Amino acid sequence: MARATEGIVDEALAGLVHQFADPMACFRELVQNAIDANSNEIDIRFTHEGGRLVIDVDDFGDGMDRRIIDSRLTRLFSSTKDDDRTKIGRFGIGFVSVFALEPDVIRVDTSRAGEHWRVVFRPDRTFTRVALPGPVDGTKIRIYKAATREQAQEFAARAAAAIAFWCRHASVEIRVDGRAINEPFDVPARCKVDAEVGEARIVAGYASDGVSRVGYYNRGLTLLEEASLEFPGVHLKLWSPVLEHTMTRDNVLRDDNYARVMEHARKLIRGPLRERLLAALATDVPACHRPGDPHEHLYAALTGLLARDDAPAAARQRPFVRTVDGGLVDLATLARAKQKERLWSAAAATPVTKLLRERGDVVIAAAGESALLALLRASGAAPTPAEEAWFAATLVPVSARPPGWPPLATALRALAGVAGVELGDLDYVGSPVARRVAVVQPSPGALTPLREADALTPAGWLVLHDGHPLAREALALAEREPEFAAIKLLKVFCLDRPDLSTSRAIALTVAAVEARCRRTT
């Protein structure tokens, strides 16, 4: 009967040893036990000696006497932690996890109440307990495992990463090879809130990468970090002494305590965090909204809230969209401008945006397919790029016009049959006509629909692009041969026009020759 009982215990012990998906999780268990023993600091070191990896885990807590060694360290499930919610290792199996590393020897030195002990565990989990001649400050665990130097270095690197994951928010200082690995209990977010509810700490923010996560911690030790479907775009961390992991250590207990902590988190996210989102959107607004600007994930977050009809009431009235004149405008104003077909976007202030604003239109400063544009589309306020609809020209002052301009203008007006001819600059930021040699406008410099740029009409004005290389050549030629300069420009201007027939081109050339003859005879 005793032999059968031993077999059952061995089988249970083996199951407990291998329950950890990651053997490196044993370091979390050892840190947890050290914190439970009231240690304010924990030292973990990795060395290679005599063909073996040596792992030291030193705490400076209360230590153990023989009674504790016999009833807790060497006997499974005998733990006084059951009724103490401040100690998360309540199943009393944390130390057993060390055997998942398949060590050669484990040595535990400890002192308490004038007793000093060494317990040596062998691979078959049998142990020997001997008295030590002198005191030990806390509990010192040394683990030996056969390994080459390269294997030891690789193990130490993986272990350090695991310790940083499981223990980075621990409430006591933890050092790995002399370097503290503790990090503040926080989330990497520009827009975030935090709260303390009793002994629980909650921090939540809109993740800059847009990935939803939630992490659960007890005294800073990681219980679980997982994706979150409930809070899109939010990175949430929950620290509470009532949160516990399951016996298999791969999840948190979804009990009443868990439900209460989660409800506090919901209130924080649905209230203060969403209000903070609106304030963050209106702070440090970029001069021009572009893909990749720091507010991108915040725009995406608000887009999601609006799509779920879950946004704060003030979301459409808070000004946070930059206009080309440097001001800020709200979603409601943009939606009204869209309904009137008076909403545009541009990368910078231009002659076109100036004229659009003068007539009462709204022009936001935006370039590229940014998250802001997705938000505006979801809000019924998607702007039309100004350069896709309009063009304008900055007229060259009379004093700056070259000598060839007067004769060239006279020749162009006569040959094109237009109301007048002007000289202007078409090469501004975002200009859709920057490469054209000339455009047609209802009046020089006026705001003009792009579709009318080539419409030669008796009422139109032909504006020659001063910065175009062919225009410069024509202006130089016009001092001697204005008609030939004019016909050259008109042919280039009309080159892509489908309504320019061969007979029309010939007629223009004949008219130019006749005009030249009249001028020279």
C-alpha positions in Angstrom: 0.0 0.0 0.0 2.8 2.4 0.9 4.5 1.6 -2.4 1.3 2.4 -4.3 0.9 5.6 -2.5 4.5 6.6 -3.3 3.8 5.9 -7.0 0.7 8.2 -6.9 2.7 11.0 -5.2 5.6 10.6 -7.7 3.1 10.8 -10.6 1.5 13.9 -9.2 4.9 15.5 -8.6 6.0 14.8 -12.1 2.8 16.3 -13.4 3.3 19.4 -11.3 6.9 19.7 -12.5 5.9 19.6 -16.2 2.8 21.7 -15.9 4.7 24.8 -16.9 4.6 25.5 -20.6 7.8 27.5 -20.2 10.4 26.0 -17.8 11.8 29.5 -17.3 8.6 30.3 -15.5 10.2 28.7 -12.4 12.0 32.0 -11.8 8.7 33.7 -11.4 7.8 31.1 -8.8 11.1 31.6 -6.9 10.7 35.4 -7.0 7.1 35.0 -5.8 8.2 32.8 -2.8 10.9 35.4 -2.0 8.4 38.2 -1.9 6.1 36.1 0.2 9.1 35.7 2.6 9.2 39.6 2.9 12.5 40.0 1.0 13.0 43.6 -0.3 15.5 42.6 -2.9 16.3 39.5 -4.9 19.6 38.7 -6.6 19.7 36.2 -9.6 23.1 35.3 -11.1 24.3 32.9 -13.8 27.9 31.6 -14.0 29.7 28.7 -15.6 32.0 26.7 -13.4 33.6 23.3 -14.0 31.5 22.3 -16.9 28.2 23.3 -15.2 25.8 26.2 -15.3 25.4 27.6 -11.8 22.2 29.6 -11.0 22.0 31.5 -7.8 18.7 32.9 -6.5 19.3 34.9 -3.3 16.6 36.5 -1.2 17.0 38.4 2.1 13.7 37.6 3.6 12.5 35.7 6.7 14.2 32.4 5.9 13.1 28.9 7.1 13.5 26.8 10.2 13.2 23.1 10.3 9.4 23.1 10.8 8.9 25.3 7.7 11.3 23.1 5.7 9.5 19.9 6.6 6.0 21.2 6.3 6.4 23.5 3.2 9.6 23.2 1.3 9.7 19.4 1.2 6.0 18.5 1.3 3.6 19.3 -1.5 0.4 21.2 -0.9 1.3 22.0 2.7 1.1 25.8 2.7 -0.1 28.4 5.2 -0.8 30.7 2.2 -4.3 29.4 1.7 -6.0 32.1 3.8 -3.6 34.9 2.9 -4.6 36.8 -0.2 -1.4 38.8 -0.1 0.6 35.7 -1.1 -0.1 34.5 -4.6 1.7 31.1 -4.3 -1.2 29.7 -2.3 -0.9 26.2 -3.8 2.5 25.7 -2.2 4.1 24.2 -5.3 6.3 27.1 -6.5 9.6 25.5 -5.5 8.7 22.3 -7.4 8.8 24.2 -10.7 12.6 24.4 -10.4 12.7 20.7 -11.4 11.4 21.7 -14.8 14.9 22.9 -15.5 16.1 19.3 -15.1 18.9 20.2 -12.7 21.7 18.0 -11.5 21.6 19.3 -7.9 19.6 22.0 -6.0 21.0 23.4 -2.8 19.0 25.6 -0.5 20.7 27.4 2.5 18.5 29.2 4.9 18.2 30.5 8.5 15.4 31.4 10.9 15.1 31.8 14.6 18.6 30.7 15.4 18.4 27.6 13.1 20.6 27.3 10.1 19.9 24.6 7.4 21.1 23.3 4.1 18.7 21.1 2.0 20.1 19.3 -1.0 17.7 18.0 -3.7 18.8 15.3 -6.2 17.3 14.8 -9.7 15.0 12.1 -8.4 13.6 14.8 -6.0 14.9 13.0 -2.9 16.6 15.4 -0.5 19.0 15.6 2.4 18.8 18.1 5.2 21.8 19.0 7.2 22.5 21.7 9.8 24.9 24.6 8.9 27.4 26.0 11.4 26.6 29.6 10.8 23.7 31.9 9.8 22.3 32.7 6.4 20.8 36.0 5.5 17.4 34.9 4.1 17.3 32.0 1.7 20.0 31.2 -0.9 19.1 28.7 -3.7 21.9 27.3 -5.9 21.1 25.2 -8.9 23.6 23.1 -10.8 23.1 21.9 -14.4 25.6 20.3 -16.8 26.2 22.6 -19.7 28.9 23.9 -22.0 29.9 27.5 -21.7 28.0 28.3 -24.9 24.9 26.5 -23.6 25.2 28.3 -20.3 25.4 31.7 -22.0 22.3 30.8 -24.2 20.4 29.7 -21.1 21.3 32.8 -19.2 20.1 35.0 -22.0 16.7 33.2 -22.2 16.3 33.2 -18.5 17.0 36.9 -18.2 14.4 37.6 -20.8 11.9 35.4 -19.0 12.6 37.0 -15.6 12.2 40.5 -17.2 8.8 39.4 -18.6 7.5 37.7 -15.5 8.9 40.0 -12.9 9.6 43.5 -14.4 6.8 45.1 -12.4 7.7 43.4 -9.1 7.2 45.4 -5.9 10.8 44.6 -4.8 14.1 45.2 -6.5 15.2 42.3 -8.7 18.7 42.1 -10.1 19.9 39.8 -12.8 23.7 39.5 -12.9 23.8 42.8 -11.0 21.4 44.8 -13.2 18.0 45.8 -11.9 15.2 44.7 -14.3 12.3 46.5 -12.6 10.2 48.8 -14.7 7.4 51.2 -13.7 3.9 49.8 -13.7 2.8 51.6 -16.8 1.8 51.2 -20.4 3.6 52.7 -23.4 1.0 55.2 -24.5 0.9 58.9 -25.1 -2.8 59.1 -24.0 -3.4 57.1 -20.8 -5.0 57.2 -17.4 -4.4 55.4 -14.1 -6.4 54.8 -10.9 -6.1 53.1 -7.6 -9.2 51.3 -6.3 -8.5 49.9 -2.9 -5.4 47.8 -3.3 -5.9 47.5 -7.0 -3.9 49.6 -9.5 -5.2 50.1 -13.1 -3.5 51.8 -16.0 -4.9 52.0 -19.5 -3.9 53.9 -22.6 -4.3 53.9 -26.4 -1.5 51.8 -27.7 0.7 53.5 -30.3 0.7 50.4 -32.4 -3.1 50.0 -32.1 -2.8 46.5 -30.7 -5.2 45.7 -27.9 -3.6 44.0 -24.8 -4.5 43.3 -21.2 -2.0 42.2 -18.5 -2.9 40.8 -15.1 -0.4 41.2 -12.1 -0.3 40.4 -8.5 2.2 42.5 -6.6 3.8 43.2 -10.0 4.4 39.6 -11.0 2.9 38.7 -14.3 0.0 36.3 -14.2 -1.0 36.6 -17.8 -0.7 39.0 -20.7 -3.2 38.4 -23.6 -4.9 40.1 -26.5 -8.1 42.0 -25.7 -11.3 42.0 -27.8 -13.3 44.1 -25.3 -11.1 47.2 -25.5 -10.0 47.8 -29.1 -6.8 49.8 -29.4 -6.3 49.9 -25.6 -3.3 48.6 -23.6 -4.6 47.7 -20.1 -2.7 46.6 -17.0 -4.4 45.4 -13.8 -2.5 44.9 -10.5 -4.5 43.5 -7.7 -3.9 41.1 -4.7 -7.2 39.4 -5.5 -6.1 38.3 -9.0 -4.7 34.8 -9.1 -3.4 32.4 -11.7 -4.8 29.0 -12.2 -3.1 26.0 -10.9 -1.5 25.3 -14.3 -0.2 28.9 -14.3 -1.4 29.5 -17.9 -4.4 31.7 -17.1 -6.0 33.9 -14.5 -9.0 32.7 -12.4 -12.1 34.3 -13.9 -13.9 34.5 -10.6 -15.9 37.1 -8.7 -12.7 39.0 -7.8 -11.6 39.1 -11.4 -15.0 40.4 -12.4 -14.9 43.2 -9.9 -11.4 44.3 -11.0 -12.5 44.2 -14.7 -15.6 46.3 -13.9 -13.3 49.0 -12.4 -11.2 48.9 -15.6 -14.3 49.3 -17.8 -15.4 52.4 -15.9 -11.9 53.9 -16.2 -11.7 53.2 -20.0 -15.2 54.3 -20.9 -15.0 57.4 -18.8 -11.7 59.2 -18.0 -9.7 57.5 -20.8 -12.1 58.6 -23.5 -12.3 62.1 -22.1 -8.5 62.1 -22.1 -8.5 61.0 -25.7 -10.3 64.2 -26.8 -7.9 66.3 -24.8 -4.9 64.5 -26.3 -6.2 65.0 -29.8 -6.3 68.7 -29.4 -2.8 68.9 -27.9 0.4 69.3 -30.0 -1.7 69.0 -33.2 0.8 68.6 -36.2 1.1 71.5 -38.7 0.0 69.0 -41.4 -1.8 65.7 -40.9 0.4 63.0 -42.5 0.6 59.2 -42.3 2.7 58.2 -39.3 2.3 61.4 -37.3 2.1 60.9 -33.5 -1.7 61.2 -33.4 -2.4 58.5 -35.9 -3.4 55.8 -33.3 -5.6 58.4 -31.5 -7.5 59.1 -34.7 -7.9 55.4 -35.2 -9.2 55.0 -31.7 -11.8 57.7 -32.1 -12.8 56.3 -35.5 -13.5 53.0 -33.7 -15.5 54.7 -31.0 -17.6 56.6 -33.5 -18.2 53.4 -35.6 -19.5 51.7 -32.4 -21.5 54.8 -31.5 -19.5 54.7 -28.2 -17.7 58.1 -28.4 -18.0 60.9 -25.8 -20.8 63.4 -26.5 -18.2 66.1 -27.1 -16.3 64.1 -29.7 -17.7 66.1 -32.7 -17.5 69.5 -31.1 -13.9 69.4 -29.9 -11.5 71.2 -32.4 -8.5 69.0 -33.2 -8.2 69.1 -37.0 -5.6 71.5 -38.3 -6.4 73.9 -41.1 -3.9 75.3 -43.6 -4.2 78.7 -41.9 -3.0 77.2 -38.6 -6.3 77.0 -36.9 -8.3 74.1 -35.5 -11.7 72.9 -36.5 -14.1 70.3 -35.1 -15.8 67.4 -36.9 -19.3 68.9 -36.8 -18.0 72.0 -38.7 -16.2 69.8 -41.2 -19.4 67.8 -41.8 -21.4 70.9 -42.5 -18.8 72.2 -44.9 -18.8 68.8 -46.7 -22.6 69.0 -47.1 -22.1 72.4 -48.9 -19.3 71.0 -51.0 -16.9 73.4 -49.4 -14.4 71.1 -47.7 -10.9 70.6 -49.1 -7.5 69.4 -48.1 -4.0 70.6 -49.0 -0.5 69.9 -47.8 0.3 73.6 -47.3 -1.1 77.1 -47.8 -1.1 77.9 -51.6 -2.7 80.5 -53.8 -5.6 78.0 -54.2 -6.2 77.6 -50.5 -6.0 81.3 -50.0 -8.8 81.8 -52.5 -10.9 79.0 -51.2 -10.7 80.4 -47.6 -11.5 83.9 -48.9 -14.8 82.6 -50.3 -15.6 80.8 -47.0 -14.5 77.2 -47.7 -12.7 75.0 -45.1 -9.3 73.7 -46.1 -7.6 71.2 -43.7 -3.9 70.6 -43.7 -3.5 67.0 -44.7 -1.4 65.0 -47.1 -1.4 61.3 -47.9 -3.7 58.5 -46.7 -3.5 59.2 -42.9 -5.7 57.8 -40.2 -7.3 61.3 -39.9 -8.8 60.9 -43.3 -10.2 57.6 -42.3 -11.8 59.3 -39.3 -13.2 62.1 -41.4 -14.7 59.6 -43.8 -16.4 57.8 -40.9 -17.7 61.2 -39.7 -19.2 62.1 -43.1 -16.5 64.8 -43.5 -14.1 63.5 -46.1 -12.3 66.4 -47.8 -11.5 66.6 -51.5 -7.8 67.3 -52.2 -7.8 70.9 -53.4 -5.1 70.3 -56.1 -7.4 67.6 -57.7 -10.2 70.2 -58.2 -8.7 73.7 -58.5 -5.7 75.7 -59.7 -4.7 79.4 -59.5 -1.7 81.5 -60.5 0.5 84.1 -58.9 0.8 86.9 -61.4 4.3 88.2 -62.1 4.6 92.0 -61.3 4.8 94.3 -64.3 8.2 95.5 -63.1 9.6 92.0 -63.2 8.4 91.0 -66.7 11.2 90.5 -69.3 11.5 92.7 -72.4 10.0 90.0 -74.7 6.7 90.0 -72.8 4.8 92.8 -74.5 5.2 91.6 -78.1 4.7 88.0 -77.0 1.5 88.8 -75.2 0.1 90.7 -78.2 0.9 87.8 -80.5 -0.6 85.2 -78.2 -3.8 87.2 -77.7 -4.3 87.6 -81.5 -3.6 84.0 -82.4 -5.4 82.3 -79.4 -8.5 84.5 -79.8 -8.8 85.0 -76.0 -9.9 88.0 -73.9 -6.3 88.6 -72.7 -2.9 87.2 -71.8 -1.0 87.3 -68.6 2.3 86.1 -67.1 2.1 84.1 -63.9 3.8 81.5 -61.7 2.0 78.1 -61.6 4.7 76.2 -59.6 3.4 76.2 -56.0 3.2 73.4 -53.5 0.8 70.7 -54.7 0.1 72.6 -58.0 -1.7 70.3 -60.5 -0.5 72.6 -63.4 3.1 73.1 -62.4 4.3 71.3 -65.6 2.1 73.1 -68.0 3.4 75.9 -70.3 0.1 77.8 -69.9 -3.5 77.6 -68.5 -6.8 79.3 -69.2 -8.6 81.2 -66.4 -11.8 83.3 -66.3 -9.7 86.1 -65.0 -5.9 86.3 -64.2 -5.0 84.6 -60.9 -8.6 83.5 -60.2 -9.6 80.3 -58.5 -10.3 78.0 -61.5 -11.7 74.4 -61.8 -9.0 72.2 -63.1 -11.2 70.9 -65.9 -11.1 74.4 -67.5 -7.4 74.7 -67.7 -7.3 74.0 -71.4 -10.6 75.6 -72.5 -9.6 78.3 -75.0 -12.6 80.6 -75.2 -13.1 84.2 -76.3 -13.9 85.1 -72.7 -10.9 83.4 -71.2 -7.5 84.6 -70.2 -4.4 82.7 -71.2 -1.8 82.7 -68.4 1.7 81.8 -69.5 3.8 79.9 -66.9 6.8 82.1 -66.3 8.8 79.3 -64.8 8.4 76.9 -67.7 11.6 76.4 -69.7 9.8 76.7 -73.0 8.1 79.9 -71.8 11.6 81.3 -71.0 12.8 80.4 -74.5 9.7 82.0 -76.1 10.2 85.2 -74.1 13.7 85.5 -75.4 12.7 84.7 -79.0 9.8 87.2 -78.8 12.2 90.1 -78.8 12.9 89.3 -82.4 10.1 87.0 -83.6 7.1 87.3 -81.4 4.7 85.5 -83.8 7.0 82.5 -84.1 7.4 82.4 -80.3 3.6 82.6 -79.9 2.8 79.8 -82.4 5.5 77.6 -80.7 3.8 78.0 -77.3 0.3 77.5 -78.6 1.3 74.3 -80.3 2.8 73.0 -77.0 -0.3 74.2 -75.1 -2.6 72.4 -77.5 -0.5 69.3 -77.9 -2.7 67.0 -75.8 -6.0 68.6 -76.7 -8.2 66.1 -78.7 -10.1 69.0 -80.4 -7.0 70.3 -82.1 -7.3 69.1 -85.7 -4.5 69.2 -88.3 -6.4 71.9 -90.1 -6.6 74.0 -87.0 -2.9 73.7 -86.4 -2.2 74.7 -90.0 -4.5 77.7 -89.6 -2.7 78.9 -86.5 0.6 78.6 -88.3 -0.7 80.5 -91.3 -2.1 83.2 -89.1 1.3 83.6 -87.3 3.1 84.0 -90.7 0.6 86.5 -91.9 0.9 88.5 -88.7 4.6 88.5 -89.0 4.4 89.7 -92.6 2.2 92.6 -91.6 4.5 93.6 -88.8 7.7 93.5 -91.0 6.3 95.2 -94.1 
